[in-house]
Amino acid sequence: MGHARALLSLEKEHVQLELVREILSHGLSVRATERRVSELSKPAKPTLVAKRENPNVTSVREEIQRKLGTKVEIKEKSAGKGEIRIQYFSTADLTRIVDLLKNI
């Protein structure tokens, strides 16, 4: 009876039937069934859509990466503003990158 009460709170019949199969195959208790119903009732979290990088920014990022020999990220913010992140892997690598930047 407890299982049935929990199942009735699911709106879609196919979801109810899937959960019935799960209850039978795994021997779920009423409490476990109620938890599963709660999980299934939660609205799906919206997926983040990856922003497409501006082709001009992509070109600049790739050029900087080639010249510095390391990973570079460019984050665009509003009104033509942003930031550039240059990755280094050791103190020697940092020194090498700084020397390259001084010569630009």
C-alpha positions in Angstrom: 0.0 0.0 0.0 2.9 2.4 0.9 4.6 1.7 -2.4 1.4 2.4 -4.4 0.8 5.7 -2.5 4.3 6.8 -3.4 3.9 5.7 -7.0 0.6 7.7 -7.4 2.4 10.9 -6.9 4.3 10.5 -10.2 2.4 12.1 -13.0 3.6 10.0 -16.0 2.5 6.4 -16.2 5.7 5.2 -18.0 7.8 6.7 -15.0 5.5 4.8 -12.6 6.0 1.6 -14.5 9.8 2.0 -14.6 9.9 2.6 -10.9 7.7 -0.5 -10.3 10.2 -2.6 -12.2 13.0 -1.1 -10.1 11.0 -1.8 -6.9 10.6 -5.5 -7.9 14.1 -6.1 -9.2 15.8 -4.4 -6.2 13.3 -5.1 -3.5 13.0 -1.4 -2.5 11.4 -0.5 0.8 8.6 2.0 1.0 11.1 4.6 2.3 13.5 3.9 -0.6 10.6 4.1 -3.0 9.6 7.5 -1.6 13.2 8.8 -2.0 13.2 7.6 -5.6 9.9 9.3 -6.2 11.3 12.5 -4.8 14.3 12.2 -7.0 12.2 11.6 -10.1 9.8 14.5 -9.3 12.6 17.1 -9.1 12.7 19.3 -12.2 15.7 18.7 -14.3 18.5 21.1 -13.9 19.0 23.3 -16.9 22.2 22.4 -18.8 24.6 25.1 -19.5 25.1 25.9 -23.2 28.7 26.5 -24.1 29.3 30.0 -25.4 30.9 30.1 -28.7 34.1 32.0 -28.6 34.4 35.0 -30.8 36.6 33.9 -33.8 38.8 37.0 -33.5 39.4 36.1 -29.8 40.1 32.5 -30.8 42.7 33.7 -33.3 44.4 36.0 -30.8 44.4 33.3 -28.1 46.0 30.8 -30.5 48.7 33.3 -31.6 49.6 34.1 -28.0 49.7 30.4 -27.1 52.1 29.8 -30.0 54.4 32.6 -29.1 54.5 31.8 -25.4 54.4 28.0 -25.7 51.8 27.5 -23.0 48.0 27.4 -22.5 46.3 30.8 -22.6 42.6 31.6 -21.7 40.8 34.8 -22.8 37.6 35.5 -20.9 35.4 38.2 -22.5 33.4 40.3 -20.2 31.0 43.1 -21.0 31.7 46.2 -23.1 34.9 45.0 -24.7 36.5 44.1 -21.4 38.0 40.9 -20.3 41.1 39.1 -18.9 43.9 37.0 -20.2 45.2 34.1 -18.2 48.6 32.6 -18.9 49.4 29.2 -17.5 52.8 28.2 -16.2 54.1 24.9 -14.7 57.2 25.8 -12.8 59.2 28.8 -11.6 61.5 28.3 -14.6 58.5 28.3 -16.9 57.3 31.5 -15.4 60.7 33.1 -15.8 60.7 32.0 -19.5 57.3 33.5 -20.1 58.1 36.8 -18.4 61.3 37.1 -20.5 59.2 36.5 -23.6 56.7 39.2 -22.6 59.5 41.7 -21.8 60.8 41.3 -25.4 57.4 42.0 -27.0 
